[in-house]
C-alpha cells in the first residue's frame, strides 16, 4: 500500500523497554499514543518528528510501564484517555506504589472512557475495534485496525511467548482463551505490535509459539 490509512511508530519507553506506539491517520495526520508509560520527552520528539497532532491516549492495561505517566501526559496535551477495561482500576490505583518498586514514576488517573468488548475507538478517520483479553491483567484490551491488518496487543502475546499471569488478578487460562478465541480469528496475516520485543504475526505464533501454537494446545 503506497499510502496506507494508518502508520505506526514504536517508541520504547521506561527501563522496562515497553513499546509505546504512536499511531496516526495519514489523511488527517491526527494520532494517538498507545501506552505512554514514561519518557515523555521522547514521545514529544516522536510526535514532532512525524508531524502528528495527538487527539487522545489509548491504554491496553494498567501496568506501570504502559500507563505510569499517561495521566500527566494527557493533561499536558489536553487530550482524553480511553481504556483499559474497568477491571484494571485495581492496577491504575497503585501506580505510585508500583513506580517506587520499579524505579519508574507513576501517577494514578481516571480514564475519560473505560472500554468494553465490542467498543470502537477513533483516531482521525481510523476506526479500531476493541477486544477485552484478560489474563495478564483482568482489564486488558487489544486494539485492531481491520484495513491495516494490524493489532496492538499490549502484553497479551509476544513473539515466541505470552504475557505473565503470576501478577495479582492474573489468570493463565483466561489469557490462553483470549488469544485463541479473540486474536486468532483476526487472521494469520495480521501483524501485531506487542508491549515488548519485536512485532510478529498471528500465523507465525500459531505455528511456532511454545505456549499457544496449535501443536502446543493439541489442535
N, C-alpha and C positions, 0 to 999 in steps of 0.2 A: 504494500500500500504506500504510494508515494507521499501522501499527506494523510496519515491515519487520524481518526477523530480524537484519539486520546494519546497523550505522551506521558511517560513516567521517567522520573529521575530518582535514583536511590541515593540517599544521603545517610550513611551510617552515623549514629549518634550515641553518646554516653560511653563509658568504659566497657559496657557490655556489647558494643558494636551492633546496636539494633538498627534494622533497615527502616528508617523513616522514608516514606515515599512522597515525592511531590508529583501529583497528577494534575494534568490540565487539559482543557478543551482547546484543540488547535484552532477552532473557528473563532472563539471569543477571547482566547488567552486568559480565561478565568480558571482558577485552580483551587486545589485543596492540599493540605498536608495530611497524610495518614500516619498517625502515631508519632507526633513530635515529642519524643521523650526528654530531650535536652539539647545542649549545644545550639542555642537559639541563634547565635551569630552565624553559624554555618548554614542554618535554614534561611536566614535573611539573605545571605550571599547567594544561595541557590535560586531563590525567587527573583532576585535581581539579575542573575546571570541569564535565566531563561525568560525574563521579562513577563512574568506571570503575576496577575492580580489575584491575591488569595481571597476567597469568599467564605471559606469555612474550614474547620478542622474535623477530621474523621478519626474515630478511635476504635480499634479492634477489641482491646481488652484493657483491664485496669492495672496491669503491672507497671512498676516504676519506670522501666526503660522504654516503655511505649507511651506513657502519658504523664510522666512526672511533672513536666513543665507545660503541659497542654493548656491549663487554665491561665497561666501567666502569659503565654504566647497569644492565646485568643484575646485577652484583654489588650495586649499591645497592638494587635492587628484590628481590633474592633469587629471580630467575626464570631459566629456561633460555633459550638461544639456539638457534633452529632455522634452518638454511640458512646459506649457499647450498649449491650442489653443490661437491664437494671440489676440483674443478679450480681454484677460486678461492682455495685455500690460498696460492697464489703472491701474490695481492694482499693478503690479510689479514696475511701475514708482513711486508709492507713498509709497513704503515700509519703507523708512526712516521716513517719516511723520507719518505713522501709528504706527511705532515702538515707537515713542515718546508717542503716545496716550495710547498704551497698556503696556508700560514699557518693551518692547522686542526690542532688536537691529535688525534693518532691513537694508539691503543693496540692492539697485536695481541692476538688472543684465539683461543680454540679453541671452536667451536660445540659445544653439547651433542649436536646431531644434524645431520649433513650430510644433505642432501636429494637425492633422485634422481627422475628421470622416473617418474610414476605414484604417488608418495607422496601422502599427505594430511596436513594439519595441522589441529588442532582449536583453536578459541578459544571457550570456553564451550560452547554447544551447536552452534556452527557447524563445518562441515567444509569446508575449502578444498582443491582439487586443486592439485597441483604439476606444473608443466611446465618441463623443462630447455630453456632457449632461449639457447644460446651464440652468440657473435659479438661482442657488446660486450665481454664477458669470457667466458672458457671455462666458468665455473661458474654463470652467471646463471640464476636461476629466476624463474618467474612464478606468482602465486597467483590462483586463480579460485574465486569463490563462485557456484555454479550458480544457486541460488534467487534471488540478487540480480542476476544477470546483470552481475557486476562483476569486473574483473580488476585486480590490482596488478602493473604490468609493469616497474617499475624503469626502466632506461634502454634497454630493447629498442625501444620505439616511443614517439613523441611526436605531439602534434597537428601534422601537416604535416611531420614529419621522422622520422628513425630514430636509433638510438644510434651514436655514433662507433665506428669499428673500427680506428683508427690507433694505439691503445694497444698495448703488448705483449700478445701472445696474442689480439689481436682478429682477426676473420675476417669480411669483408663478406658473402661468400656464405653462410656459416653463419647470419648474422643474417637475411638475406632468407629463407632456407629455413625458419628457425624461425618467423618471422612468418606466412608463407604456410601452412605445414603445421600449425602448432600454435595460432596465435591466430585466424586467420580462421575455422576450423571452429567456434569457440566462438559464432559468430553475429554478424550485423551489428548487432544491437541491444544487444550487450554494451558497456557503458561501461568505460573503463579509466582508471586514475589513473597517469600517467607519473611518472618521477622528477623531472621539471622541467616547469614550464609548466602549462597548463590541461588538465583531462580532456577526452576525446573519446570516440567510439565506433568500433568496428571498421568499420562500414558507411561512415561518413564518410571514414575513411582509405582504404578500398578505392576510393572514388570520387575522392578529391582528393589523396592524398599523392603528392608528386612522386617518391618513392623506391619505394613498394610498392603504388601503386594498380594495379588490374587493367590500366589503359591503359599505365602505365609499364612493367609487366612483360610487356606484349603478350598479355594474357589475354582 
